[in-house]
Amino acid sequence: MQDYIIRRVLALIPTLFFVSIIVFCSIRLIPGDVVDLMMSQNDISTGQDRAKVEAALGLDKPLVVQYFHWLGDAVRGDLGRSLWRNTKVTEQLAMRLPVTFELGFLALIVALTMAIPIGIYSAMRQDSLGDYVTRSFSLVMLAIPGFWLGTLVMVFPAVWWRWAPSIDYTPFFENPIQNLRHMLVPAILLGLSLSAVTMRMTRTMMLEVLRQDYIRTARAKGLGEFRVVVQHALRNGLIPIVTLIGLQAPMLIGGAVIMEQIFVIPGVGLMLLEGVFQRDYPVVSGVFMVVGIGVLLINLTVDLSYGWLDPKVRTQ
Amino acid sequence: MSGVAVESTIAAKPARGPLADLVVRMFRDKPLGAAGGLIFVAFLFFGIFANVLTPYGMNETNILNRLEAPTLAHPAGTDHLGRDVFSRVLIGAQLSVIVGFAAAALATVVSIVLGVLSGYLGGWVDMAIQRFVDAWMTFPGLVLLIVVISIVGPGLAQIVVILGLQYGIAGSRIVRGSVVSVRENMYTHAAQSIGAGTWHILWRHILPNIMPVVIVLFTTRVGAVILAEAGLSFLGLGVPPPTPTWGGMLAGSGRAYMYVGPWLALAPGMCLTVVVFAVNIFGDALRDLLDPRMRGVR
C-alpha cells in the first residue's frame, strides 16, 4: 500500500510541472495593450505606474527567470495582489474557497443519493418501465444546460407563485439555516446534472456485476436480496463509480461557476468572473491555479481510495 | 476465423454502399438514434437557411410590439425591444451550426494529430504528450475557456479556435487508445516488416482503422461544443451582441424582462436542449453501430 501511494504521488510531478506551465503561460500571454486597458480601468494612468503594473505582473524580466520567480512565490503561497482591491489574492481565495467547497459538497451529496439507488434499481429491473423512464431522464439531464435550468428556476416560480430562490448569501457558521436556504437550490440543480452520468455508470456496472458467479453463489447460500446487492454487488461495482466522481470534479467546478453567477454565491467561480470582467489578472491566474491543483488533489484522493475500496490494489 | 465464416460474412454483405448501409441499419436497429439524426439534420437545415427563413430581421426592433406573448405573427413572442424571438432563435441556430461544426472539426483534427503521434510513436513523445494532456484535463473546461477568453477577448473566431483546442486536446486520449490497439494488429506489423514508411503506415493502415472512433468523436463533440459556446455566451464571454446566440438570449439584459415575458426564457433553452439531446442519442447510436465490440449490446 505504501509503495502504491509513493508511486502515485511521484507520478503527479510531471503533471504538476505542466499545470504550472499552463498557468504561467496564461499570465505571460496577456497582451501588452491589456496592460493599458487594465491601467485605464483601474485608474492608474501615469507612466511611472505602468512600469509598476508590469513589475506586478512580472513582465519586466526574462521568461525563464519570470517562471522561477513566479513558481517560487506560488510555492510559498504568494499569488500576488489583486489590482482592483489591493488585497492579497490568497486572502480572497481563503474566503471564497470554502463557499464553493460547500456548494460542490452539497451537490455531490444530492447527486449520489439520487444516482446510486436509482442506478441500482434500474439495473435490477432492466428493461422495465422504471428502467426506461430513468434512462430517458438521465439522457435529458445530460442535454439540459445548467444555466437554463437555473434561469427557469429563477423565473417561473416568481411568475406563477411570486416566490423566488434566495440570492442573499449568509456564511454557514453565522446562520446555517439561512445559508442552506440559499445554497440548496443551486446545489440540487448542480447535483441533478451530475447525477445523470453517475446514474448511467451505476446501472452499467451493476448490470455487469449482477451477472457474476459470486452473486449467484451469494444468492445460492440464501442471502437476502439487500445484502447481495449492497455488500456483494455494489462494493465491487463501486470502483469505476468512484473514478467517475473524480473525473467529474472539473465538471462540478465548471457548473459551480454558472450556479454562483445565477444565484450570486460569493465563491471562487464568481471571483473568477469578477476577475475576468475587471481585468484583474492576478486574481484570474490565482483562481486558475488553485482550481487546477484542487482537481489534481481530488484525483489523487480518488486513486488512493482504491486501496481502501479494493483489497486487490492494497496487496499489489 | 475459418474460411467458411469469412465467405458467409462477405455473402451477407448487402449490395448497398457503406453509408447507405449505415443509414438503413440506423433506422432498423436504432430508431431513437435515427430520430436524433433527423432532428440534427433539421437543425442543420434551419441553421444554413436561417437568413431566408426568418420572418423578421434579427435586430429589427418594433417598440410598439415589445414583450408581446407568442401569437401567430410572433410564434415565440417578442423581447424587450420588440424583436421577434423566433427569428432570433433561428439566427442563433445558424451561429450554433457554425461554431458547432467548425470547432468540432478543428477539435477532431487536433485529436487525430496528437493521438496518432502519441499512440504510434510511443516512447518519450507519448510520455510528454500524455502528461501535458493530463495537466490540460485537470482544468475544468469552462474555467480554462473563461481564462483564455479573458486573454484573447470574445469573438466568433476566438471561440471556434479555443473550443477546438480545448476539446481536441481532451479527445486525443480516445484517438490514442484506438491507435495503440490498431498498431498491435498483424497487418500493421506486416506493413512494417515489408519496409513501409511511417507516413504510409499512418495514412493507409492506422487512419482508416480508427475512422469509426473519429466519426463518433466528431459527432459527440458537436453537441459538447454547442453547449460550451452557449455557456460562454450566457456568462457574457461568447460572441458579442447584437448577434443573437442561444446562450446570450438567456442572459444579460434579457434576464430582467423574463419576469414580464417568461416566454423569453423558453425558446432558446428548449432549442439548445433538443439539439444537444438529439446529437447525443445520434452519437450513441452511431457508436453502437460502428464499434464492432458494441454490436448486440443495448
Boltz contact constraints between the chains, C-beta under 6 A:
constraints:
  - contact:
      token1: [A, 14]
      token2: [B, 131]
      max_distance: 6.0
  - contact:
      token1: [A, 15]
      token2: [B, 131]
      max_distance: 6.0
  - contact:
      token1: [A, 15]
      token2: [B, 134]
      max_distance: 6.0
  - contact:
      token1: [A, 15]
      token2: [B, 135]
      max_distance: 6.0
  - contact:
      token1: [A, 18]
      token2: [B, 131]
      max_distance: 6.0
  - contact:
      token1: [A, 18]
      token2: [B, 132]
      max_distance: 6.0
  - contact:
      token1: [A, 18]
      token2: [B, 135]
      max_distance: 6.0
  - contact:
      token1: [A, 19]
      token2: [B, 135]
      max_distance: 6.0
  - contact:
      token1: [A, 19]
      token2: [B, 138]
      max_distance: 6.0
  - contact:
      token1: [A, 22]
      token2: [B, 135]
      max_distance: 6.0
  - contact:
      token1: [A, 26]
      token2: [B, 147]
      max_distance: 6.0
  - contact:
      token1: [A, 29]
      token2: [B, 151]
      max_distance: 6.0
  - contact:
      token1: [A, 30]
      token2: [B, 151]
      max_distance: 6.0
  - contact:
      token1: [A, 143]
      token2: [B, 273]
      max_distance: 6.0
  - contact:
      token1: [A, 143]
      token2: [B, 276]
      max_distance: 6.0
  - contact:
      token1: [A, 143]
      token2: [B, 277]
      max_distance: 6.0
  - contact:
      token1: [A, 143]
      token2: [B, 280]
      max_distance: 6.0
  - contact:
      token1: [A, 144]
      token2: [B, 273]
      max_distance: 6.0
  - contact:
      token1: [A, 145]
      token2: [B, 227]
      max_distance: 6.0
  - contact:
      token1: [A, 145]
      token2: [B, 230]
      max_distance: 6.0
  - contact:
      token1: [A, 145]
      token2: [B, 272]
      max_distance: 6.0
  - contact:
      token1: [A, 147]
      token2: [B, 234]
      max_distance: 6.0
  - contact:
      token1: [A, 148]
      token2: [B, 269]
      max_distance: 6.0
  - contact:
      token1: [A, 151]
      token2: [B, 250]
      max_distance: 6.0
  - contact:
      token1: [A, 151]
      token2: [B, 265]
      max_distance: 6.0
  - contact:
      token1: [A, 155]
      token2: [B, 258]
      max_distance: 6.0
  - contact:
      token1: [A, 155]
      token2: [B, 262]
      max_distance: 6.0
  - contact:
      token1: [A, 155]
      token2: [B, 265]
      max_distance: 6.0
  - contact:
      token1: [A, 158]
      token2: [B, 259]
      max_distance: 6.0
  - contact:
      token1: [A, 159]
      token2: [B, 262]
      max_distance: 6.0
  - contact:
      token1: [A, 250]
      token2: [B, 140]
      max_distance: 6.0
  - contact:
      token1: [A, 253]
      token2: [B, 140]
      max_distance: 6.0
  - contact:
      token1: [A, 254]
      token2: [B, 140]
      max_distance: 6.0
  - contact:
      token1: [A, 254]
      token2: [B, 141]
      max_distance: 6.0
  - contact:
      token1: [A, 254]
      token2: [B, 142]
      max_distance: 6.0
  - contact:
      token1: [A, 257]
      token2: [B, 142]
      max_distance: 6.0
  - contact:
      token1: [A, 276]
      token2: [B, 146]
      max_distance: 6.0
  - contact:
      token1: [A, 276]
      token2: [B, 150]
      max_distance: 6.0
  - contact:
      token1: [A, 284]
      token2: [B, 147]
      max_distance: 6.0
  - contact:
      token1: [A, 284]
      token2: [B, 150]
      max_distance: 6.0
  - contact:
      token1: [A, 288]
      token2: [B, 147]
      max_distance: 6.0
  - contact:
      token1: [A, 291]
      token2: [B, 143]
      max_distance: 6.0
  - contact:
      token1: [A, 292]
      token2: [B, 138]
      max_distance: 6.0
  - contact:
      token1: [A, 292]
      token2: [B, 139]
      max_distance: 6.0
  - contact:
      token1: [A, 295]
      token2: [B, 138]
      max_distance: 6.0
  - contact:
      token1: [A, 296]
      token2: [B, 138]
      max_distance: 6.0
